[in-house]
């Protein structure tokens, strides 16, 4: 073979390799840019949802508006992704959200996919789970945790129920592994996270079994959630959303997978109110029955 032919062949190979690499770089750049846009859209939707998550009623109690919050989240998500009003696209996007977790002060809910029978057919709908408490069973006690130091202890031996701050009830736990406050917080966080992960896995697997009805072959899964993000979730009333398997605009770019968390920014300490009666100032916890009977 002549050297000129070798040179031409080498040039063509170089050109082909350059074109392939250039296309890959362009696809990667496009994917990164679109991922940034999707991240902003998802974060904004979760923030909009959590703005509606909690309100204070006329009795000064916190009310969880999980239905309104999730509806606001979806409306914001559709708008941010530019599909609002396109029912088919809205339904399609919703199918790529296996679960939405909402944490309350003393437990959590999961919004998930399920079947319901209608005229001999099984149709897919979204519904809420029951409220799952943050609980831990140890020795002779069942302990219901909260997002702060307030807890409920059920004594299995005496069948007594005790409620109060940890430092008020610590005497009950002297013979257990959580007799000091530092260990209490470690155990509290560990078991809250563990109970949430267990139920999240259950409902994600349930979504996988229904995915074929959506025409989706993607395998949904519980991602590894950073410990810092978990602490943000369990130390406040929060919303956590999984969006997985959502295709980028080009099939060559793969699928978008991410979780996003928004906190309702509720102060975690117990709330106290002060009233004045007969010249004396009296403090009350927010759930004090006497407080609710005092004229405002």
NUFI-391596 format. One record per residue (C-alpha): y, x, z; residue in three letters; residue number from 0. Coordinates in Angstrom, 2 decimals, padded with zeros to 5 digits. Layout:
# NUFI-391596
c2 / c1 / c3 / type / seq
Y / X / Z / ALA / NUM
...
END
This chain:
# NUFI-391596
c2 / c1 / c3 / type / seq
000.00 / 000.00 / 000.00 / UNK / 0
003.42 / 001.31 / -000.89 / UNK / 1
005.85 / 002.20 / 001.85 / UNK / 2
008.29 / -000.36 / 000.48 / UNK / 3
005.69 / -003.10 / 000.88 / UNK / 4
004.94 / -001.94 / 004.43 / UNK / 5
008.65 / -002.00 / 005.22 / UNK / 6
009.02 / -005.53 / 003.81 / UNK / 7
005.99 / -006.75 / 005.78 / UNK / 8
007.32 / -005.17 / 008.96 / UNK / 9
010.72 / -006.80 / 008.38 / UNK / 10
009.14 / -010.22 / 007.89 / UNK / 11
007.10 / -009.85 / 011.08 / UNK / 12
010.22 / -008.81 / 013.01 / UNK / 13
012.17 / -011.73 / 011.59 / UNK / 14
009.41 / -014.20 / 012.50 / UNK / 15
009.21 / -012.84 / 016.05 / UNK / 16
013.00 / -013.03 / 016.38 / UNK / 17
013.07 / -016.63 / 015.20 / UNK / 18
010.30 / -017.63 / 017.64 / UNK / 19
012.05 / -015.92 / 020.54 / UNK / 20
015.38 / -017.43 / 019.56 / UNK / 21
013.88 / -020.93 / 019.51 / UNK / 22
012.31 / -020.35 / 022.92 / UNK / 23
015.61 / -019.11 / 024.34 / UNK / 24
017.42 / -022.13 / 022.94 / UNK / 25
014.81 / -024.49 / 024.40 / UNK / 26
014.99 / -022.76 / 027.78 / UNK / 27
018.79 / -022.92 / 027.77 / UNK / 28
018.71 / -026.59 / 026.82 / UNK / 29
016.17 / -027.32 / 029.58 / UNK / 30
018.24 / -025.50 / 032.21 / UNK / 31
021.41 / -027.35 / 031.20 / UNK / 32
019.62 / -030.69 / 031.21 / UNK / 33
017.98 / -029.93 / 034.55 / UNK / 34
021.43 / -029.27 / 036.04 / UNK / 35
022.61 / -032.63 / 034.70 / UNK / 36
019.53 / -034.39 / 036.05 / UNK / 37
019.96 / -032.72 / 039.46 / UNK / 38
023.54 / -033.97 / 039.69 / UNK / 39
022.50 / -037.45 / 038.59 / UNK / 40
019.66 / -037.68 / 041.12 / UNK / 41
021.70 / -036.24 / 044.01 / UNK / 42
024.56 / -038.62 / 043.26 / UNK / 43
022.21 / -041.63 / 043.16 / UNK / 44
020.62 / -040.71 / 046.49 / UNK / 45
024.06 / -040.24 / 048.05 / UNK / 46
025.14 / -043.65 / 046.74 / UNK / 47
021.99 / -045.20 / 048.19 / UNK / 48
022.42 / -043.68 / 051.64 / UNK / 49
026.01 / -044.93 / 051.81 / UNK / 50
024.51 / -048.43 / 052.02 / UNK / 51
021.60 / -047.49 / 054.29 / UNK / 52
023.15 / -048.19 / 057.70 / UNK / 53
025.78 / -050.52 / 059.11 / UNK / 54
026.86 / -051.61 / 062.58 / UNK / 55
026.53 / -055.34 / 063.30 / UNK / 56
028.68 / -057.54 / 065.52 / UNK / 57
026.53 / -056.62 / 068.53 / UNK / 58
027.26 / -052.91 / 067.97 / UNK / 59
023.66 / -052.26 / 066.89 / UNK / 60
022.69 / -050.13 / 063.92 / UNK / 61
021.18 / -052.21 / 061.09 / UNK / 62
019.01 / -050.59 / 058.43 / UNK / 63
019.79 / -051.92 / 054.94 / UNK / 64
016.86 / -050.31 / 053.15 / UNK / 65
016.58 / -052.98 / 050.43 / UNK / 66
020.28 / -052.78 / 049.55 / UNK / 67
020.20 / -048.97 / 049.74 / UNK / 68
017.27 / -048.69 / 047.30 / UNK / 69
018.84 / -051.17 / 044.90 / UNK / 70
022.10 / -049.20 / 044.98 / UNK / 71
020.14 / -045.99 / 044.40 / UNK / 72
018.48 / -047.39 / 041.27 / UNK / 73
021.71 / -048.80 / 039.86 / UNK / 74
023.44 / -045.45 / 040.36 / UNK / 75
020.45 / -043.58 / 038.88 / UNK / 76
020.43 / -045.76 / 035.76 / UNK / 77
024.17 / -045.26 / 035.30 / UNK / 78
023.97 / -041.50 / 035.85 / UNK / 79
021.14 / -041.16 / 033.33 / UNK / 80
022.99 / -043.33 / 030.81 / UNK / 81
020.34 / -046.06 / 030.61 / UNK / 82
021.98 / -048.90 / 032.57 / UNK / 83
021.43 / -052.22 / 030.84 / UNK / 84
018.41 / -050.96 / 028.89 / UNK / 85
015.68 / -052.82 / 030.75 / UNK / 86
012.83 / -050.96 / 029.08 / UNK / 87
014.31 / -047.56 / 029.91 / UNK / 88
015.12 / -048.66 / 033.47 / UNK / 89
011.53 / -049.80 / 034.06 / UNK / 90
010.22 / -046.61 / 032.49 / UNK / 91
012.33 / -044.42 / 034.79 / UNK / 92
011.28 / -046.39 / 037.86 / UNK / 93
007.65 / -045.63 / 037.03 / UNK / 94
008.36 / -041.90 / 037.40 / UNK / 95
009.40 / -042.43 / 041.03 / UNK / 96
006.10 / -042.68 / 042.95 / UNK / 97
007.69 / -043.29 / 046.36 / UNK / 98
010.97 / -043.57 / 048.21 / UNK / 99
010.89 / -042.65 / 051.90 / UNK / 100
013.38 / -044.14 / 054.37 / UNK / 101
013.42 / -042.76 / 057.89 / UNK / 102
014.72 / -044.87 / 060.77 / UNK / 103
015.47 / -043.90 / 064.36 / UNK / 104
011.92 / -044.54 / 065.59 / UNK / 105
009.77 / -044.75 / 062.46 / UNK / 106
009.75 / -044.77 / 058.67 / UNK / 107
009.13 / -046.97 / 055.64 / UNK / 108
007.83 / -046.14 / 052.16 / UNK / 109
008.82 / -048.00 / 048.99 / UNK / 110
005.81 / -047.88 / 046.67 / UNK / 111
004.05 / -049.44 / 043.65 / UNK / 112
001.42 / -052.11 / 044.06 / UNK / 113
-000.39 / -054.90 / 042.18 / UNK / 114
000.15 / -058.59 / 042.72 / UNK / 115
-001.89 / -061.41 / 041.12 / UNK / 116
-000.17 / -063.82 / 038.74 / UNK / 117
-001.99 / -066.40 / 036.60 / UNK / 118
-005.22 / -064.43 / 036.57 / UNK / 119
-003.58 / -061.07 / 035.88 / UNK / 120
-002.61 / -058.17 / 038.11 / UNK / 121
001.03 / -057.23 / 037.64 / UNK / 122
002.74 / -054.16 / 039.05 / UNK / 123
005.57 / -054.54 / 041.54 / UNK / 124
007.45 / -052.41 / 044.08 / UNK / 125
007.26 / -053.25 / 047.77 / UNK / 126
007.87 / -051.85 / 051.23 / UNK / 127
005.23 / -050.58 / 053.59 / UNK / 128
005.14 / -051.68 / 057.18 / UNK / 129
007.16 / -049.58 / 059.58 / UNK / 130
005.16 / -046.57 / 060.73 / UNK / 131
006.16 / -045.23 / 064.17 / UNK / 132
006.57 / -041.56 / 065.01 / UNK / 133
003.76 / -041.32 / 067.52 / UNK / 134
001.58 / -038.71 / 069.14 / UNK / 135
-001.47 / -039.25 / 071.35 / UNK / 136
-002.10 / -036.69 / 074.06 / UNK / 137
-004.13 / -036.76 / 077.25 / UNK / 138
-003.60 / -040.19 / 078.87 / UNK / 139
-000.44 / -041.01 / 076.92 / UNK / 140
000.70 / -042.38 / 073.59 / UNK / 141
004.19 / -041.07 / 072.88 / UNK / 142
006.52 / -042.77 / 070.40 / UNK / 143
009.18 / -040.28 / 069.31 / UNK / 144
012.62 / -040.94 / 067.85 / UNK / 145
015.01 / -038.80 / 065.80 / UNK / 146
016.51 / -037.54 / 069.06 / UNK / 147
015.28 / -037.10 / 072.64 / UNK / 148
014.79 / -040.80 / 073.40 / UNK / 149
011.11 / -041.80 / 073.59 / UNK / 150
008.65 / -044.44 / 074.68 / UNK / 151
005.53 / -043.45 / 076.62 / UNK / 152
002.50 / -045.69 / 077.04 / UNK / 153
000.21 / -044.72 / 079.91 / UNK / 154
-003.32 / -045.62 / 078.79 / UNK / 155
-004.63 / -045.46 / 082.37 / UNK / 156
-002.10 / -047.72 / 084.07 / UNK / 157
-001.02 / -049.60 / 080.92 / UNK / 158
002.58 / -049.01 / 081.92 / UNK / 159
005.34 / -048.48 / 079.31 / UNK / 160
008.20 / -046.08 / 080.05 / UNK / 161
011.37 / -045.72 / 078.00 / UNK / 162
014.17 / -043.19 / 078.32 / UNK / 163
015.45 / -039.72 / 077.48 / UNK / 164
012.98 / -036.86 / 077.56 / UNK / 165
014.59 / -035.31 / 080.65 / UNK / 166
014.19 / -038.67 / 082.45 / UNK / 167
010.48 / -038.98 / 081.64 / UNK / 168
009.41 / -035.33 / 081.69 / UNK / 169
007.73 / -035.84 / 085.06 / UNK / 170
005.09 / -038.00 / 083.34 / UNK / 171
004.15 / -035.14 / 081.02 / UNK / 172
003.77 / -032.31 / 083.53 / UNK / 173
000.02 / -032.08 / 082.91 / UNK / 174
000.36 / -032.06 / 079.10 / UNK / 175
001.21 / -029.43 / 076.52 / UNK / 176
004.78 / -030.73 / 076.16 / UNK / 177
005.96 / -030.37 / 079.71 / UNK / 178
009.03 / -028.28 / 078.73 / UNK / 179
011.83 / -029.44 / 076.42 / UNK / 180
011.52 / -026.60 / 073.90 / UNK / 181
007.85 / -027.39 / 073.30 / UNK / 182
008.68 / -031.09 / 073.21 / UNK / 183
010.99 / -030.59 / 070.23 / UNK / 184
008.44 / -028.41 / 068.43 / UNK / 185
005.71 / -031.03 / 068.93 / UNK / 186
008.09 / -033.88 / 068.05 / UNK / 187
009.06 / -032.37 / 064.70 / UNK / 188
005.54 / -031.26 / 063.87 / UNK / 189
003.97 / -034.67 / 064.42 / UNK / 190
006.78 / -036.64 / 062.79 / UNK / 191
006.47 / -034.50 / 059.66 / UNK / 192
002.68 / -034.69 / 059.74 / UNK / 193
002.64 / -038.49 / 060.03 / UNK / 194
005.15 / -038.86 / 057.19 / UNK / 195
003.24 / -036.47 / 054.91 / UNK / 196
-000.02 / -038.31 / 055.53 / UNK / 197
001.46 / -041.66 / 054.44 / UNK / 198
003.39 / -040.13 / 051.54 / UNK / 199
000.16 / -038.65 / 050.19 / UNK / 200
-001.58 / -042.01 / 050.57 / UNK / 201
001.06 / -043.92 / 048.57 / UNK / 202
001.43 / -041.17 / 045.94 / UNK / 203
-002.32 / -041.36 / 045.33 / UNK / 204
-001.99 / -045.13 / 045.12 / UNK / 205
000.71 / -044.65 / 042.47 / UNK / 206
-001.61 / -042.35 / 040.52 / UNK / 207
-004.24 / -045.08 / 040.40 / UNK / 208
-001.67 / -047.48 / 038.96 / UNK / 209
-000.06 / -045.01 / 036.57 / UNK / 210
-002.33 / -045.93 / 033.66 / UNK / 211
-000.88 / -049.41 / 033.78 / UNK / 212
002.50 / -047.79 / 033.09 / UNK / 213
001.06 / -045.75 / 030.21 / UNK / 214
001.59 / -042.55 / 032.22 / UNK / 215
-001.01 / -039.79 / 032.38 / UNK / 216
001.05 / -037.51 / 034.62 / UNK / 217
-000.59 / -036.62 / 037.95 / UNK / 218
001.90 / -037.30 / 040.75 / UNK / 219
001.73 / -035.10 / 043.84 / UNK / 220
003.48 / -034.35 / 047.10 / UNK / 221
005.57 / -031.20 / 046.58 / UNK / 222
006.03 / -028.56 / 049.23 / UNK / 223
009.19 / -029.65 / 051.00 / UNK / 224
011.29 / -026.93 / 052.54 / UNK / 225
011.25 / -026.94 / 056.35 / UNK / 226
015.06 / -027.11 / 056.44 / UNK / 227
014.97 / -030.24 / 054.26 / UNK / 228
012.32 / -031.78 / 056.50 / UNK / 229
014.49 / -031.21 / 059.57 / UNK / 230
017.42 / -032.85 / 057.78 / UNK / 231
015.18 / -035.84 / 057.05 / UNK / 232
013.75 / -036.34 / 060.54 / UNK / 233
016.96 / -035.62 / 062.46 / UNK / 234
018.90 / -038.46 / 060.86 / UNK / 235
018.40 / -041.83 / 059.23 / UNK / 236
017.65 / -040.66 / 055.70 / UNK / 237
016.36 / -041.40 / 052.23 / UNK / 238
013.99 / -039.09 / 050.35 / UNK / 239
013.19 / -039.72 / 046.68 / UNK / 240
010.51 / -038.14 / 044.48 / UNK / 241
011.20 / -038.11 / 040.73 / UNK / 242
008.30 / -036.53 / 038.84 / UNK / 243
006.95 / -036.23 / 035.31 / UNK / 244
010.19 / -037.50 / 033.74 / UNK / 245
010.30 / -036.08 / 030.19 / UNK / 246
013.25 / -034.01 / 029.04 / UNK / 247
014.94 / -035.06 / 025.80 / UNK / 248
012.72 / -032.65 / 023.85 / UNK / 249
008.95 / -032.63 / 024.27 / UNK / 250
009.02 / -028.82 / 024.09 / UNK / 251
010.92 / -028.66 / 027.38 / UNK / 252
008.22 / -030.23 / 029.56 / UNK / 253
008.95 / -032.63 / 032.42 / UNK / 254
011.52 / -032.89 / 035.20 / UNK / 255
010.20 / -032.79 / 038.78 / UNK / 256
012.34 / -032.83 / 041.91 / UNK / 257
012.85 / -034.40 / 045.31 / UNK / 258
016.26 / -035.29 / 046.72 / UNK / 259
017.34 / -036.14 / 050.27 / UNK / 260
020.37 / -037.99 / 051.56 / UNK / 261
021.28 / -038.52 / 055.21 / UNK / 262
023.18 / -041.50 / 056.56 / UNK / 263
025.11 / -039.09 / 058.80 / UNK / 264
024.44 / -041.04 / 061.96 / UNK / 265
025.18 / -039.15 / 065.15 / UNK / 266
021.84 / -038.31 / 066.73 / UNK / 267
022.90 / -038.43 / 070.36 / UNK / 268
022.61 / -041.70 / 072.24 / UNK / 269
025.73 / -043.83 / 071.94 / UNK / 270
027.48 / -044.92 / 075.13 / UNK / 271
030.17 / -047.59 / 075.57 / UNK / 272
032.63 / -047.87 / 078.45 / UNK / 273
033.86 / -051.17 / 079.85 / UNK / 274
036.20 / -051.88 / 082.74 / UNK / 275
035.28 / -054.53 / 085.30 / UNK / 276
037.16 / -055.26 / 088.52 / UNK / 277
039.10 / -052.02 / 088.17 / UNK / 278
035.97 / -049.89 / 087.70 / UNK / 279
034.86 / -048.14 / 084.50 / UNK / 280
031.18 / -048.63 / 083.69 / UNK / 281
029.20 / -046.87 / 080.93 / UNK / 282
026.39 / -048.54 / 078.99 / UNK / 283
023.83 / -047.44 / 076.44 / UNK / 284
024.22 / -049.12 / 073.04 / UNK / 285
021.20 / -051.39 / 073.70 / UNK / 286
022.36 / -052.49 / 077.16 / UNK / 287
021.97 / -056.28 / 077.51 / UNK / 288
024.91 / -056.43 / 079.92 / UNK / 289
027.15 / -054.81 / 077.31 / UNK / 290
026.36 / -057.51 / 074.78 / UNK / 291
027.46 / -060.21 / 077.26 / UNK / 292
030.84 / -058.56 / 077.95 / UNK / 293
033.66 / -060.27 / 075.99 / UNK / 294
035.12 / -058.00 / 073.28 / UNK / 295
END
